[in-house]
Amino acid sequence: MSAFDAAEVLERCDVLATHTAANDGIERTYLTPEHARTNWTVGEWMDDAGLTAWQDAAGNQRGSLPGPTSGSPVLLLGSHLDTVPGAGRYDGILGVLMAIAVMGRLRDRGVTLPFGIEVLGFGDEEGTRFGRTLLGSCAVAGRWDDAWWSLRGPNGVTLHDAFRAFGLDPDSVGEASMVGQPIIGYLEAHIEQGPLLQDADRALGVVEGIMGARRFELRMTGEAGHAGGMPYGRRRDALLGASEVVTAVEELARDAGAIGTVGRLQAHPGAMNVIPGRVDFSLDLRAETDGLRDRVWREIEEKALKAAAARNLAFDVSELHAARATSVAAALAAAVEAGIRSTGDPEPMRLMSKAGHDAMAIADLCDYAMLFIRCKDGISHHRDEAVREDDVAVALDAFEAAVLAVAAAQV
């Protein structure tokens, strides 16, 4: 068995699944011991593939291959190594390990590229620990915001202190940036995280773009009271007001062609015999264009304000995250499409990514394109996340061919 075939890539996914802070599913978050062990392990595999492995100033694991001259441009390949709680073993991880495998294949065949390669295993895409997504790729794209240093994780540790505990210097985070370097573009392979490829009986697809997203923490505040003693006419039930918003999110988003999700809702004080006096809930809103996404948000906000007024409640909003919609670069997408065609698919399927990816941040640094890989029933962010070995095999062939197509365009 080759060290760079599909079976070995999947075995390496299994190895990384053991680097977890949870007993049930996988949990690997930014700047934790599990993150450190993963970087070390992935670094070993990068070395095996002929790359020079190193950890950058933001905690991303990187593998470098120099170009033929000191001024050669660089092609970026990669994805992320962190997870959500209760994760599967392929989201992000598969893309990093595929990039390493492709470089090992090219090395073993004696292929010389007309550019350098940088394989990136981003340390934080999910934002699980500190509530701010894409930290690793933002650092590489030169988009680090010093306001993030005060972000706190669930145990109260700030991002600043977590950097130091991980052995990183917060004052040096800018050294992770690749701004100003000659970069051809960025290619990312990723499981689809949706069912469209499976429904079409396709192994691979070409990404057309990534939906823009906004995330909010919402709060309805009323007044707690005795469930039996307080008459309906005098109740200020925050849960009823929040429930109107939750149902409006689905209705308004679906009708407009956007996607809205309330993933978390908590009523306070939370007793069975107490009218909820406060409800905290989340909103994740996505759309193909920022204009559509923002219009749907205004409609949701208007509905929430009306529901609050009707029930004598207060409605408050805190925006946690905003990411613009992005489109792939035509030339790089053509290389990905050519890679898929080389595997025998005469007309590759094109898809819009409804999930966020590191490519969203890297889009501020350089052009990008993405290859999607079928995943079972579209399940992701869950322990049942699964891919087929034959799909990974054809994906490796297609991704390698895409890199070579980019190389041919440079000559």
MOFENPE-V597303 format. One record per residue. N is the residue number from 1. PHI is phi as a letter, one per 40 degrees, with the letter a starting at -180 (* if undefined). Layout:
# MOFENPE-V597303
n=N phi=PHI
n=N phi=PHI
This chain:
# MOFENPE-V597303
n=1 phi=*
n=2 phi=c
n=3 phi=c
n=4 phi=b
n=5 phi=b
n=6 phi=c
n=7 phi=c
n=8 phi=c
n=9 phi=c
n=10 phi=c
n=11 phi=c
n=12 phi=c
n=13 phi=c
n=14 phi=c
n=15 phi=c
n=16 phi=c
n=17 phi=c
n=18 phi=c
n=19 phi=c
n=20 phi=a
n=21 phi=c
n=22 phi=b
n=23 phi=c
n=24 phi=b
n=25 phi=g
n=26 phi=b
n=27 phi=b
n=28 phi=b
n=29 phi=b
n=30 phi=c
n=31 phi=g
n=32 phi=b
n=33 phi=d
n=34 phi=c
n=35 phi=c
n=36 phi=c
n=37 phi=c
n=38 phi=c
n=39 phi=d
n=40 phi=c
n=41 phi=c
n=42 phi=c
n=43 phi=c
n=44 phi=c
n=45 phi=c
n=46 phi=c
n=47 phi=d
n=48 phi=c
n=49 phi=c
n=50 phi=g
n=51 phi=c
n=52 phi=c
n=53 phi=c
n=54 phi=a
n=55 phi=b
n=56 phi=c
n=57 phi=c
n=58 phi=b
n=59 phi=g
n=60 phi=c
n=61 phi=c
n=62 phi=b
n=63 phi=b
n=64 phi=b
n=65 phi=b
n=66 phi=c
n=67 phi=c
n=68 phi=c
n=69 phi=b
n=70 phi=c
n=71 phi=c
n=72 phi=c
n=73 phi=c
n=74 phi=b
n=75 phi=b
n=76 phi=c
n=77 phi=b
n=78 phi=i
n=79 phi=a
n=80 phi=b
n=81 phi=b
n=82 phi=c
n=83 phi=b
n=84 phi=c
n=85 phi=c
n=86 phi=g
n=87 phi=c
n=88 phi=c
n=89 phi=b
n=90 phi=b
n=91 phi=d
n=92 phi=g
n=93 phi=d
n=94 phi=d
n=95 phi=c
n=96 phi=c
n=97 phi=c
n=98 phi=c
n=99 phi=c
n=100 phi=c
n=101 phi=c
n=102 phi=c
n=103 phi=c
n=104 phi=c
n=105 phi=c
n=106 phi=c
n=107 phi=c
n=108 phi=c
n=109 phi=c
n=110 phi=g
n=111 phi=c
n=112 phi=b
n=113 phi=c
n=114 phi=c
n=115 phi=a
n=116 phi=c
n=117 phi=b
n=118 phi=b
n=119 phi=c
n=120 phi=b
n=121 phi=b
n=122 phi=c
n=123 phi=c
n=124 phi=a
n=125 phi=b
n=126 phi=c
n=127 phi=g
n=128 phi=c
n=129 phi=c
n=130 phi=b
n=131 phi=g
n=132 phi=b
n=133 phi=c
n=134 phi=g
n=135 phi=c
n=136 phi=c
n=137 phi=c
n=138 phi=c
n=139 phi=c
n=140 phi=c
n=141 phi=c
n=142 phi=g
n=143 phi=b
n=144 phi=c
n=145 phi=b
n=146 phi=c
n=147 phi=c
n=148 phi=c
n=149 phi=d
n=150 phi=c
n=151 phi=d
n=152 phi=b
n=153 phi=c
n=154 phi=d
n=155 phi=c
n=156 phi=g
n=157 phi=c
n=158 phi=c
n=159 phi=d
n=160 phi=d
n=161 phi=c
n=162 phi=c
n=163 phi=d
n=164 phi=c
n=165 phi=c
n=166 phi=c
n=167 phi=g
n=168 phi=b
n=169 phi=b
n=170 phi=d
n=171 phi=c
n=172 phi=b
n=173 phi=d
n=174 phi=c
n=175 phi=c
n=176 phi=c
n=177 phi=c
n=178 phi=b
n=179 phi=d
n=180 phi=g
n=181 phi=c
n=182 phi=c
n=183 phi=b
n=184 phi=c
n=185 phi=i
n=186 phi=b
n=187 phi=b
n=188 phi=b
n=189 phi=c
n=190 phi=a
n=191 phi=c
n=192 phi=c
n=193 phi=g
n=194 phi=a
n=195 phi=c
n=196 phi=c
n=197 phi=c
n=198 phi=c
n=199 phi=c
n=200 phi=c
n=201 phi=f
n=202 phi=b
n=203 phi=c
n=204 phi=b
n=205 phi=a
n=206 phi=b
n=207 phi=c
n=208 phi=c
n=209 phi=i
n=210 phi=b
n=211 phi=c
n=212 phi=c
n=213 phi=b
n=214 phi=b
n=215 phi=b
n=216 phi=b
n=217 phi=b
n=218 phi=b
n=219 phi=a
n=220 phi=b
n=221 phi=b
n=222 phi=b
n=223 phi=a
n=224 phi=c
n=225 phi=a
n=226 phi=c
n=227 phi=c
n=228 phi=c
n=229 phi=c
n=230 phi=c
n=231 phi=c
n=232 phi=d
n=233 phi=c
n=234 phi=b
n=235 phi=c
n=236 phi=b
n=237 phi=c
n=238 phi=c
n=239 phi=c
n=240 phi=c
n=241 phi=c
n=242 phi=c
n=243 phi=c
n=244 phi=c
n=245 phi=c
n=246 phi=c
n=247 phi=c
n=248 phi=c
n=249 phi=d
n=250 phi=c
n=251 phi=c
n=252 phi=c
n=253 phi=c
n=254 phi=c
n=255 phi=c
n=256 phi=c
n=257 phi=g
n=258 phi=b
n=259 phi=b
n=260 phi=b
n=261 phi=b
n=262 phi=c
n=263 phi=c
n=264 phi=a
n=265 phi=a
n=266 phi=b
n=267 phi=c
n=268 phi=b
n=269 phi=c
n=270 phi=g
n=271 phi=c
n=272 phi=c
n=273 phi=b
n=274 phi=b
n=275 phi=c
n=276 phi=c
n=277 phi=c
n=278 phi=a
n=279 phi=b
n=280 phi=b
n=281 phi=a
n=282 phi=b
n=283 phi=a
n=284 phi=b
n=285 phi=b
n=286 phi=b
n=287 phi=a
n=288 phi=c
n=289 phi=b
n=290 phi=c
n=291 phi=c
n=292 phi=c
n=293 phi=d
n=294 phi=c
n=295 phi=c
n=296 phi=c
n=297 phi=c
n=298 phi=c
n=299 phi=c
n=300 phi=c
n=301 phi=c
n=302 phi=c
n=303 phi=c
n=304 phi=c
n=305 phi=c
n=306 phi=c
n=307 phi=c
n=308 phi=c
n=309 phi=c
n=310 phi=c
n=311 phi=b
n=312 phi=f
n=313 phi=b
n=314 phi=b
n=315 phi=b
n=316 phi=b
n=317 phi=b
n=318 phi=b
n=319 phi=c
n=320 phi=c
n=321 phi=a
n=322 phi=a
n=323 phi=b
n=324 phi=c
n=325 phi=c
n=326 phi=b
n=327 phi=b
n=328 phi=c
n=329 phi=c
n=330 phi=d
n=331 phi=c
n=332 phi=c
n=333 phi=c
n=334 phi=c
n=335 phi=c
n=336 phi=c
n=337 phi=c
n=338 phi=c
n=339 phi=c
n=340 phi=c
n=341 phi=d
n=342 phi=c
n=343 phi=c
n=344 phi=h
n=345 phi=c
n=346 phi=c
n=347 phi=b
n=348 phi=d
n=349 phi=c
n=350 phi=b
n=351 phi=b
n=352 phi=c
n=353 phi=c
n=354 phi=c
n=355 phi=c
n=356 phi=c
n=357 phi=a
n=358 phi=d
n=359 phi=d
n=360 phi=c
n=361 phi=c
n=362 phi=c
n=363 phi=d
n=364 phi=c
n=365 phi=b
n=366 phi=a
n=367 phi=c
n=368 phi=a
n=369 phi=a
n=370 phi=b
n=371 phi=b
n=372 phi=c
n=373 phi=b
n=374 phi=d
n=375 phi=b
n=376 phi=d
n=377 phi=f
n=378 phi=g
n=379 phi=c
n=380 phi=a
n=381 phi=f
n=382 phi=a
n=383 phi=c
n=384 phi=c
n=385 phi=d
n=386 phi=a
n=387 phi=b
n=388 phi=c
n=389 phi=c
n=390 phi=c
n=391 phi=c
n=392 phi=c
n=393 phi=c
n=394 phi=c
n=395 phi=c
n=396 phi=c
n=397 phi=c
n=398 phi=c
n=399 phi=c
n=400 phi=c
n=401 phi=c
n=402 phi=c
n=403 phi=c
n=404 phi=c
n=405 phi=c
n=406 phi=c
n=407 phi=c
n=408 phi=c
n=409 phi=c
n=410 phi=c
n=411 phi=c
